[in-house]
Amino acid sequence: MLLLSYVQHSAAARRVLEASAAAFAVGELALAVRGRRGAARSDVAAELVFRVVFLAAILAVPLGRALAPGATVAGGAWAFAAGALVGWSGLLLRWWSVLTLGRYFTTVLRTSKDQPVVDHGPYRLLRHPSYTGLLLVFAGGGVMVGNWLGATACVVILLAALAYRIRTEERALSAALGDRYRAFAAGRARLVPFLW
């Protein structure tokens, strides 16, 4: 007997998932159209690799559900609620990061020598809090969808994409900002406070 995930048999859960996905999509589309004058675009090939792997991470959730429909997340409403809490915490962290950086936040890596090193808000603890938020969004969303295989694959692929992106971004920021950025980076973890 095939077990259905909570979102497959709860109309309310389905609406929460749809609203969450819509909030994420609208936020990301708004970020995608932002530009930044006077900033140099970083490594275009690295940007393309990141986008392709990022898309693979997104597709892992429905693919996991299609290939292994029985890999349901146990816990019903409690697991769904925990996933929603994690996902929305990530979304709020990402939006806080965007607001903190202001015009210096771009989805395509751009740098300029005159940009400040922002060390307040979520940047007090992390170098890349918007990426931490992104990981939380996808981890929580995967749990909400209710397929542990798709959720796990998504997070693993996304983590690989972000690790690659972080290396590219930190090289670009070190080159553009020099010692100011290196001093900032020395006292902060990349994604997980006090770990990495």
Kinemage of the C-alpha trace (Angstrom):
@kinemage 1
@onewidth
@group {chain A} dominant
@subgroup {mainchain}
@vectorlist {calphas} color= white
{ca met a 1} P 0.000 0.000 0.000
{ca leu a 2} L 1.366 3.408 -1.029
{ca leu a 3} L 1.352 6.015 1.719
{ca leu a 4} L 0.330 9.516 0.683
{ca ser a 5} L 2.218 12.506 1.978
{ca tyr a 6} L 0.309 14.917 4.193
{ca val a 7} L 0.104 17.541 1.455
{ca gln a 8} L -1.508 15.000 -0.889
{ca his a 9} L -4.537 14.488 1.333
{ca ser a 10} L -4.876 17.860 3.074
{ca ala a 11} L -6.339 20.747 1.078
{ca ala a 12} L -5.194 23.229 3.749
{ca ala a 13} L -1.616 21.933 3.577
{ca arg a 14} L -1.715 22.159 -0.209
{ca arg a 15} L -2.816 25.810 0.007
{ca val a 16} L -0.022 26.604 2.498
{ca leu a 17} L 2.517 24.924 0.216
{ca glu a 18} L 1.222 26.820 -2.825
{ca ala a 19} L 1.270 30.154 -0.955
{ca ser a 20} L 4.804 29.437 0.275
{ca ala a 21} L 6.020 28.559 -3.217
{ca ala a 22} L 4.353 31.694 -4.615
{ca ala a 23} L 5.982 33.919 -1.979
{ca phe a 24} L 9.382 32.425 -2.785
{ca ala a 25} L 8.871 32.745 -6.558
{ca val a 26} L 7.682 36.361 -6.394
{ca gly a 27} L 10.612 37.292 -4.154
{ca glu a 28} L 13.137 35.599 -6.426
{ca leu a 29} L 11.646 37.144 -9.575
{ca ala a 30} L 11.825 40.579 -7.970
{ca leu a 31} L 15.495 39.954 -7.176
{ca ala a 32} L 16.238 38.669 -10.675
{ca val a 33} L 15.217 41.931 -12.346
{ca arg a 34} L 17.344 44.090 -10.050
{ca gly a 35} L 20.418 45.595 -11.584
{ca arg a 36} L 23.417 47.374 -10.181
{ca arg a 37} L 25.112 50.090 -12.172
{ca gly a 38} L 28.835 50.531 -11.964
{ca ala a 39} L 29.497 46.984 -10.818
{ca ala a 40} L 31.558 44.455 -12.734
{ca arg a 41} L 30.020 41.105 -13.557
{ca ser a 42} L 32.013 38.194 -12.223
{ca asp a 43} L 32.904 34.915 -13.921
{ca val a 44} L 30.097 34.240 -16.441
{ca ala a 45} L 30.973 30.545 -16.831
{ca ala a 46} L 30.831 30.052 -13.052
{ca glu a 47} L 27.465 31.825 -13.008
{ca leu a 48} L 26.130 29.464 -15.684
{ca val a 49} L 27.347 26.375 -13.793
{ca phe a 50} L 25.666 27.630 -10.623
{ca arg a 51} L 22.355 28.254 -12.427
{ca val a 52} L 22.310 24.784 -14.006
{ca val a 53} L 23.053 23.025 -10.703
{ca phe a 54} L 20.517 25.247 -8.908
{ca leu a 55} L 17.856 24.211 -11.441
{ca ala a 56} L 18.789 20.558 -10.868
{ca ala a 57} L 18.220 21.078 -7.139
{ca ile a 58} L 14.769 22.510 -7.770
{ca leu a 59} L 13.850 19.642 -10.092
{ca ala a 60} L 15.028 17.039 -7.551
{ca val a 61} L 11.891 17.536 -5.423
{ca pro a 62} L 9.267 16.619 -8.052
{ca leu a 63} L 11.610 14.032 -9.568
{ca gly a 64} L 12.041 12.322 -6.194
{ca arg a 65} L 8.294 12.276 -5.769
{ca ala a 66} L 7.773 10.834 -9.271
{ca leu a 67} L 10.491 8.180 -8.983
{ca ala a 68} L 9.837 7.157 -5.377
{ca pro a 69} L 6.265 8.083 -4.464
{ca gly a 70} L 6.459 5.823 -1.409
{ca ala a 71} L 9.358 7.773 0.124
{ca thr a 72} L 6.943 9.832 2.193
{ca val a 73} L 7.975 11.950 5.150
{ca ala a 74} L 6.483 10.499 8.325
{ca gly a 75} L 4.786 12.677 10.910
{ca gly a 76} L 1.794 14.014 9.030
{ca ala a 77} L 0.668 17.466 10.126
{ca trp a 78} L 3.556 17.826 12.598
{ca ala a 79} L 6.204 17.179 9.940
{ca phe a 80} L 4.412 19.500 7.523
{ca ala a 81} L 4.253 22.262 10.159
{ca ala a 82} L 7.948 21.796 10.977
{ca gly a 83} L 8.775 22.013 7.269
{ca ala a 84} L 6.712 25.178 6.926
{ca leu a 85} L 8.441 26.719 9.949
{ca val a 86} L 11.899 25.900 8.575
{ca gly a 87} L 10.984 27.056 5.058
{ca trp a 88} L 9.480 30.361 6.167
{ca ser a 89} L 12.367 30.995 8.571
{ca gly a 90} L 14.683 30.584 5.600
{ca leu a 91} L 12.575 32.877 3.446
{ca leu a 92} L 12.573 35.569 6.138
{ca leu a 93} L 16.345 35.215 6.612
{ca arg a 94} L 16.865 35.582 2.862
{ca trp a 95} L 14.654 38.676 2.698
{ca trp a 96} L 16.398 40.162 5.760
{ca ser a 97} L 19.743 39.604 4.047
{ca val a 98} L 18.505 41.317 0.879
{ca leu a 99} L 17.171 44.295 2.821
{ca thr a 100} L 20.402 44.574 4.816
{ca leu a 101} L 22.580 44.700 1.681
{ca gly a 102} L 20.150 46.995 -0.112
{ca arg a 103} L 21.292 47.915 -3.617
{ca tyr a 104} L 24.414 45.784 -3.222
{ca phe a 105} L 22.406 42.552 -3.275
{ca thr a 106} L 22.262 41.003 -6.743
{ca thr a 107} L 21.417 37.511 -7.928
{ca val a 108} L 24.173 37.698 -10.538
{ca leu a 109} L 27.539 38.129 -8.866
{ca arg a 110} L 28.706 41.726 -9.295
{ca thr a 111} L 31.357 43.650 -7.396
{ca ser a 112} L 32.723 47.178 -7.265
{ca lys a 113} L 35.643 48.639 -5.359
{ca asp a 114} L 33.414 51.267 -3.717
{ca gln a 115} L 30.938 48.818 -2.172
{ca pro a 116} L 30.955 48.623 1.605
{ca val a 117} L 31.574 45.479 3.624
{ca val a 118} L 28.253 45.031 5.444
{ca asp a 119} L 28.724 43.588 8.920
{ca his a 120} L 25.366 44.168 10.594
{ca gly a 121} L 22.023 42.400 10.517
{ca pro a 122} L 22.424 38.723 9.627
{ca tyr a 123} L 25.961 39.494 8.407
{ca arg a 124} L 27.074 39.802 12.031
{ca leu a 125} L 27.190 35.988 12.215
{ca leu a 126} L 27.434 34.783 8.635
{ca arg a 127} L 29.205 35.721 5.419
{ca his a 128} L 26.362 34.422 3.246
{ca pro a 129} L 23.105 34.449 5.244
{ca ser a 130} L 20.954 34.676 2.102
{ca tyr a 131} L 22.366 31.296 1.030
{ca thr a 132} L 21.645 29.864 4.468
{ca gly a 133} L 18.106 31.128 4.017
{ca leu a 134} L 17.919 29.491 0.603
{ca leu a 135} L 18.999 26.141 2.062
{ca leu a 136} L 16.350 26.425 4.772
{ca val a 137} L 13.686 27.324 2.196
{ca phe a 138} L 14.431 24.214 0.158
{ca ala a 139} L 14.841 21.903 3.144
{ca gly a 140} L 11.541 23.071 4.612
{ca gly a 141} L 9.810 23.016 1.246
{ca gly a 142} L 11.010 19.476 0.615
{ca val a 143} L 9.564 18.348 3.931
{ca met a 144} L 6.304 20.140 3.119
{ca val a 145} L 6.064 18.332 -0.225
{ca gly a 146} L 6.454 15.166 1.818
{ca asn a 147} L 9.022 13.120 -0.117
{ca trp a 148} L 12.247 12.525 1.811
{ca leu a 149} L 14.172 11.359 -1.270
{ca gly a 150} L 13.384 14.493 -3.270
{ca ala a 151} L 13.994 16.744 -0.265
{ca thr a 152} L 17.351 15.136 0.512
{ca ala a 153} L 18.497 15.203 -3.112
{ca cys a 154} L 17.447 18.839 -3.411
{ca val a 155} L 19.364 19.937 -0.317
{ca val a 156} L 22.502 17.966 -1.251
{ca ile a 157} L 22.540 19.348 -4.802
{ca leu a 158} L 21.793 22.874 -3.584
{ca leu a 159} L 24.564 22.640 -0.985
{ca ala a 160} L 27.017 21.638 -3.722
{ca ala a 161} L 25.854 24.550 -5.886
{ca leu a 162} L 26.174 27.010 -3.007
{ca ala a 163} L 29.632 25.750 -2.011
{ca tyr a 164} L 30.741 26.336 -5.612
{ca arg a 165} L 29.075 29.764 -5.710
{ca ile a 166} L 30.597 30.780 -2.374
{ca arg a 167} L 34.123 29.995 -3.603
{ca thr a 168} L 33.525 32.069 -6.734
{ca glu a 169} L 31.936 34.922 -4.792
{ca glu a 170} L 34.626 35.062 -2.132
{ca arg a 171} L 37.378 35.202 -4.766
{ca ala a 172} L 35.576 38.090 -6.470
{ca leu a 173} L 34.966 39.956 -3.199
{ca ser a 174} L 38.571 39.486 -2.061
{ca ala a 175} L 39.806 40.793 -5.417
{ca ala a 176} L 37.472 43.808 -5.366
{ca leu a 177} L 37.523 44.720 -1.662
{ca gly a 178} L 40.880 43.338 -0.536
{ca asp a 179} L 41.742 43.379 3.146
{ca arg a 180} L 38.372 44.845 4.124
{ca tyr a 181} L 36.614 41.694 2.953
{ca arg a 182} L 39.284 39.305 4.230
{ca ala a 183} L 39.039 40.842 7.732
{ca phe a 184} L 35.240 40.498 7.612
{ca ala a 185} L 35.451 36.871 6.442
{ca ala a 186} L 37.996 35.884 9.086
{ca gly a 187} L 35.470 36.337 11.911
{ca arg a 188} L 32.418 34.691 10.358
{ca ala a 189} L 31.272 31.290 9.177
{ca arg a 190} L 30.012 30.937 5.628
{ca leu a 191} L 26.632 29.210 6.045
{ca val a 192} L 26.239 27.718 9.525
{ca pro a 193} L 27.181 29.854 12.554
{ca phe a 194} L 30.332 28.639 14.299
{ca leu a 195} L 30.696 25.627 11.928
{ca trp a 196} L 31.248 26.527 8.262
